[in-house]
Every structure is written in structure tokens, then in C-alpha cells.
Amino acid sequence: MNGYPVLEPVDLVVVGAGVAAYSLLQTLDRNLRVAHFARSFSETSSWWSMGGIAAATAIEDSVASHIRDTLSAGAGMCDPEAVASIIGEAEDAIGFLEKNGVVFAGRGREGGHNVARVLHAGDDRIGAAIMSKLVERLNHLHSIEARLAAIAVSDGRAAGVWLSKEGEVLLQPANSVVLATGGATSLFEHRTTPPGNTGTPIAAALRAGASLSGLEFIQFHPTAIATPNSPHPLATEALRGAGALLIDASGRRFALDADPRGELATRDIVARAIAKQLETGPVYLDARPLGRRLLEFEFPAFCDGCRGLGLDPAENPIPVQPAAHYFIGGITTDLQGQTTLPGLYAAGECASTGLHGANRLASNSLLEGVVIGRRVAAVVGGQAAPIGKAEPYTVHSSGPSLQAIRQTLERSAGPSRSAAGLAAGLASLDALVPVAIGAPAAQEAAGAALLAELILKAALLRTESVGAHFRSDSQGSAPRLAPIIVDGGSTPHYASNGCGDA
Ligand SMILES: Cc1cc2nc3c(=O)[nH]c(=O)nc-3n(C[C@H](O)[C@H](O)[C@H](O)COP(=O)(O)OP(=O)(O)OC[C@H]3O[C@@H](n4cnc5c(N)ncnc54)[C@H](O)[C@@H]3O)c2cc1C
């Protein structure tokens, strides 16, 4: 075992502390022996969520309508079975959250939804409203702050995790492993996500033998508040749903030039419209039409964020820019969260279930985390597997700088891409010289470099624009709708048995 300490074997190891992990933990059979680890218990996208959770609960709404909007946002690339199955369980998911004490109050409309179906809780702090309840009543659980470094594999199945904790490497043997480790948008320089969302666990899943898919699809939030440093505070989409407008420096509403839905077109369209406008001057979100009372009452987190920057949204338009926000692709799973590696499950943003296709419909991600987290809870368990033959683990002591990787992706794989830009990005990644940074930072940098390379290669391979992936050099031909997958090595390719070409 390489001489590393080995922890007591468990039935299940859960990695991550967001909505997917806690939905699973709240649902799990309490007789199972569970080990729970996360890099951070507070810096998670789940806690930071500001808008709401999508579910067709209004009288004028229907599951069929929510499904239609999800498929439409996904631009022909959703797996219709995944959409019907996950959206079909939205009402149950809301019931589960309510049973755990979450109080929903009101509904808003967000981009791509044809009706107001985004349920609010805690004003514009939906994440805190949900997470504060989901973490309750889990006193039996011993949760430990540690980083996943690798997945232990024995006889072709996941058999535990290698962890890095306070400079020490540990092996946690387990019969099943669940990754609920969030996305990888913190591989971009401009981002709204917590610093730890660098996707190291997604790279670890690939190294262990699981397949990845949809890596070219990154969702850029159109209205991150323009600040010099990341993560950028968010001007939540619900503001636009409530009537805030996008204007240029002269006060002109330019979003209507790109789409008749204007500010409420899907995020990819609005993000590109803003990116294009930024080439000629600043862009602002004008929330003044909402008035001070509504802003303070319904959007306190947004107002707090603005105040922290010396801005007053009731008095002045707020400068905004697109920033990487949601990792649409990830570890390929079925609708029970099973990856292509036996014994390994993934739930939440790190997984690719086929729900989002080429573009996530706003507020469908908290929903997916709840639904799949609970489903994984229903299928995992069993006795701890013997770990005797786990493949040895290599500690990295040097790697490229994370900042250089972030700059490369920002330059080459932003809201608008081209073959030349993507190829230049790959060349600059190749040229990065590893520096001695020591574990676990080196472990993270190695995973980040691998994932960045795969994102660039997948984006290069998909020559046409579809959904969140926009190629400025596309010849305008219909996009191939088959998914791009990575199933070993570092060569993304089109799935031969995908949804077919169109
Ligand atoms: C500012 C913001 C606002 C948002 N608003 C909404 C919204 O209103 N509605 C909506 O549906 N979605 C929203 N989203 C997206 C949504 O929050 C996420 O998709 C969702 O919360 C992801 O949940 P998760 O459980 O998969 O991962 P996360 O909540 O990101 O949690 C990931 C966990 O994995 C841990 N982790 C990561 N790497 C490692 C490692 N190497 N080792 C150990 N642990 C690791 C992290 O520390 C963390 O505990 C928002 C996102 C952001 C950033």
C-alpha cells in the first residue's frame, strides 16, 4: 500500500459537501458505514446559490412545459430520457426539501423559462436556505476536511479514495465511492465559483477509468459584477426576470439586437451579446426600474455584494461581464449516478447525466443535485471491498501554475471560440513548465492541466456552434448532435452510438 496510513474500511465514501452530497446523506440508510470528506464545507456553489430551484408548481405551469424549456435550452443535445426522468421528479424533490425544513416563498422567471417557475427561498440566498437545512440532523456523521487526490482501483472497480489531509496522504477503502465534488469552472480566470471548483476529482475519475462527456460545454453567467478579481459576485438572473435591463454606456438596451427575448434569452445568447458589446465599451445591468424597496427586500445578497464594492444598484447601473459559472459536462453517469467504472458514482455538477445537453436551463442544477443525490443513496451500499490489490498512488510534487492554466482557458475557450484560438491555447498549455509546488497543490495543478487540455481538445473537435459552445469560425452547417466523450487517455472523440448527426 505504498506505506501510507489506511483508514478503517467503510461501505461508502462520499466526497463533497454541496447539495448533491447532502441530499444523498439525508436519504441514506443510517446503518451503512459512511466516511464523508470534502475540501471545504462552506465554500461550495450550493451555499453560494442565489436564484432558485426550477419546478413546475404553478397552476399555469406543467411538467411537460418544463421539459420543453429544458430540451430547448439544451439545443437538441439533451438526453430526452434524462430530461423526462429528472424534471419528472422535481415536485418530489421540492417535497423532500420542504420535509427537511426549507420554506419556499414565491416564484420568479429566469432566462429560457416560459413561465415563472423558479422557486425562491431565503430571498436571493436559495443556497443558504437549502444547505442550512440539509446539513441538520446528521450528527451521526463524522465529516472530515480533506482533498480527494485519486480514486483507488482494485480489480477494475473503485475500491476507495486516496486523500490528502494536512500534508499527509491517506487511503480510505470503501465498497462504493460517490463523487459529489461540483464543477470545474474555477479553471477560468473570470469565474463566479468557489476557488476549489477546479475539477480535480473529474480528472481523477478519468484516470481511474471512468468516461467523461460534454467537456466543451461551459456555461458563462452573463451578469457577473465586473470586478478586477475572481470569484465575481453575481447579479442573479432573477434580477433580469424581475425587470432589470442590460444597457450600454449610452443607456441603449442592446440585448434585443441578439434575440427577441432580450434580457431573458438563454444564458449563452445573453453572454455572447454582452461579450460583443464589451468590445466597444462597458456594459451595465440597470436594476433601477425595480426600485430600492424591492431590491433591498428581494435581493439582499445582491445589494450586500454591491455595497461591498461601493455600488448602489438603486441609484446607478452596475457594471457586468460574463464569467465561467457552470460546468455542463463531467463524469458520464446513468440516471442512478453510476459511472462507467463499477463502484464509482457521481452526482451534481461533477456528473454528466444528459439533462443539460449543450446548455443548462437556469436553476435546473440544484434540482439535478437533489434528484440524483437521492437516487444514488437508494442504490449504494453493501460490504466494504478488500483493498489488498489497490493500484499504487503517485504523489506529485510539481506542476504547472493554476493561474497560467486559468489565463490560457480564459483566452482560448471563453464564450466565443475559434480553431486558431483553441490551438493556440493547447500550444501554450504544452509550453507550461512545471514548478515545484508540493502536494496537494501539485496534485490539483496536474488534474487541472489534464482537464484544461481535454476542454480545449473537445472544443476544437466540435467545429460548429451549438448551445453554450460558440465557434466564431463555424461555417454555419448544422451541428453534430452526438456527444463528445473521453474514455481513457486524453483524446476526446464523438460517441459512435450517440444521438446521431443532424
Ligand atoms: C454564485 C452561484 C449562484 C448559483 N445559483 C444557482 C441557482 O440559483 N440555482 C441553481 O440551480 N444553480 C445555481 N448555481 C449552480 C449550483 O449552485 C451548482 O450547480 C450546484 O450547487 C452544485 O452542487 P454540487 O453538490 O454538485 O457541488 P458544490 O456545491 O459545488 O460542492 C462541491 C463540493 O465538493 C468539494 N470538492 C471539490 N473538489 C474536491 C476535492 N478535490 N476533494 C474533496 N472535496 C472536493 C467542495 O469543497 C464542495 O464541498 C449557482 C452557482 C453559483 C456559483
Ligand as a Chemical Component Dictionary entry (heavy atoms), coordinates in Angstrom:
data_LIG
# 
_chem_comp.id                   LIG 
_chem_comp.type                 NON-POLYMER 
_chem_comp.pdbx_formal_charge   0 
_chem_comp.three_letter_code    LIG 
# 
loop_
_chem_comp_atom.comp_id 
_chem_comp_atom.atom_id 
_chem_comp_atom.alt_atom_id 
_chem_comp_atom.type_symbol 
_chem_comp_atom.charge 
_chem_comp_atom.model_Cartn_x 
_chem_comp_atom.model_Cartn_y 
_chem_comp_atom.model_Cartn_z 
_chem_comp_atom.pdbx_ordinal 
LIG C1  C1  C 0 -22.898 32.164 -7.358 1  
LIG C2  C2  C 0 -23.679 30.975 -7.849 2  
LIG C3  C3  C 0 -25.064 31.027 -7.908 3  
LIG C4  C4  C 0 -25.795 29.925 -8.350 4  
LIG N1  N1  N 0 -27.160 29.989 -8.338 5  
LIG C5  C5  C 0 -27.879 28.887 -8.686 6  
LIG C6  C6  C 0 -29.293 28.885 -8.582 7  
LIG O1  O1  O 0 -29.903 29.851 -8.151 8  
LIG N2  N2  N 0 -29.964 27.764 -8.955 9  
LIG C7  C7  C 0 -29.339 26.644 -9.428 10 
LIG O2  O2  O 0 -29.996 25.643 -9.748 11 
LIG N3  N3  N 0 -27.985 26.628 -9.528 12 
LIG C8  C8  C 0 -27.249 27.704 -9.156 13 
LIG N4  N4  N 0 -25.887 27.669 -9.238 14 
LIG C9  C9  C 0 -25.247 26.394 -9.620 15 
LIG C10 C10 C 0 -25.368 25.429 -8.451 16 
LIG O3  O3  O 0 -25.057 26.136 -7.272 17 
LIG C11 C11 C 0 -24.410 24.259 -8.565 18 
LIG O4  O4  O 0 -24.503 23.653 -9.823 19 
LIG C12 C12 C 0 -24.722 23.200 -7.500 20 
LIG O5  O5  O 0 -24.864 23.803 -6.231 21 
LIG C13 C13 C 0 -23.612 22.173 -7.456 22 
LIG O6  O6  O 0 -23.809 21.365 -6.339 23 
LIG P1  P1  P 0 -22.825 20.166 -6.072 24 
LIG O7  O7  O 0 -23.318 19.496 -4.848 25 
LIG O8  O8  O 0 -22.691 19.343 -7.297 26 
LIG O9  O9  O 0 -21.391 20.840 -5.854 27 
LIG P2  P2  P 0 -20.881 22.064 -4.940 28 
LIG O10 O10 O 0 -21.962 22.715 -4.214 29 
LIG O11 O11 O 0 -20.003 22.895 -5.806 30 
LIG O12 O12 O 0 -19.969 21.312 -3.872 31 
LIG C14 C14 C 0 -18.790 20.659 -4.272 32 
LIG C15 C15 C 0 -18.120 20.075 -3.055 33 
LIG O13 O13 O 0 -17.019 19.259 -3.479 34 
LIG C16 C16 C 0 -15.851 19.628 -2.753 35 
LIG N5  N5  N 0 -14.649 19.333 -3.541 36 
LIG C17 C17 C 0 -14.234 19.852 -4.723 37 
LIG N6  N6  N 0 -13.038 19.325 -5.066 38 
LIG C18 C18 C 0 -12.691 18.468 -4.083 39 
LIG C19 C19 C 0 -11.555 17.637 -3.833 40 
LIG N7  N7  N 0 -10.529 17.569 -4.681 41 
LIG N8  N8  N 0 -11.553 16.887 -2.716 42 
LIG C20 C20 C 0 -12.577 16.931 -1.815 43 
LIG N9  N9  N 0 -13.668 17.705 -1.991 44 
LIG C21 C21 C 0 -13.722 18.461 -3.115 45 
LIG C22 C22 C 0 -16.038 21.102 -2.467 46 
LIG O14 O14 O 0 -15.216 21.534 -1.404 47 
LIG C23 C23 C 0 -17.526 21.114 -2.118 48 
LIG O15 O15 O 0 -17.708 20.715 -0.783 49 
LIG C24 C24 C 0 -25.130 28.748 -8.792 50 
LIG C25 C25 C 0 -23.740 28.702 -8.744 51 
LIG C26 C26 C 0 -23.023 29.790 -8.271 52 
LIG C27 C27 C 0 -21.526 29.705 -8.217 53 
# 
loop_
_chem_comp_bond.comp_id 
_chem_comp_bond.atom_id_1 
_chem_comp_bond.atom_id_2 
_chem_comp_bond.value_order 
_chem_comp_bond.pdbx_ordinal 
LIG C1  C2  SING 1  
LIG C2  C3  SING 2  
LIG C2  C26 DOUB 3  
LIG C3  C4  DOUB 4  
LIG C4  N1  SING 5  
LIG C4  C24 SING 6  
LIG N1  C5  DOUB 7  
LIG C5  C6  SING 8  
LIG C5  C8  SING 9  
LIG C6  O1  DOUB 10 
LIG C6  N2  SING 11 
LIG N2  C7  SING 12 
LIG C7  O2  DOUB 13 
LIG C7  N3  SING 14 
LIG N3  C8  DOUB 15 
LIG C8  N4  SING 16 
LIG N4  C9  SING 17 
LIG N4  C24 SING 18 
LIG C9  C10 SING 19 
LIG C10 O3  SING 20 
LIG C10 C11 SING 21 
LIG C11 O4  SING 22 
LIG C11 C12 SING 23 
LIG C12 O5  SING 24 
LIG C12 C13 SING 25 
LIG C13 O6  SING 26 
LIG O6  P1  SING 27 
LIG P1  O7  DOUB 28 
LIG P1  O8  SING 29 
LIG P1  O9  SING 30 
LIG O9  P2  SING 31 
LIG P2  O10 DOUB 32 
LIG P2  O11 SING 33 
LIG P2  O12 SING 34 
LIG O12 C14 SING 35 
LIG C14 C15 SING 36 
LIG C15 O13 SING 37 
LIG C15 C23 SING 38 
LIG O13 C16 SING 39 
LIG C16 N5  SING 40 
LIG C16 C22 SING 41 
LIG N5  C17 SING 42 
LIG N5  C21 SING 43 
LIG C17 N6  DOUB 44 
LIG N6  C18 SING 45 
LIG C18 C19 SING 46 
LIG C18 C21 DOUB 47 
LIG C19 N7  SING 48 
LIG C19 N8  DOUB 49 
LIG N8  C20 SING 50 
LIG C20 N9  DOUB 51 
LIG N9  C21 SING 52 
LIG C22 O14 SING 53 
LIG C22 C23 SING 54 
LIG C23 O15 SING 55 
LIG C24 C25 DOUB 56 
LIG C25 C26 SING 57 
LIG C26 C27 SING 58 
# 
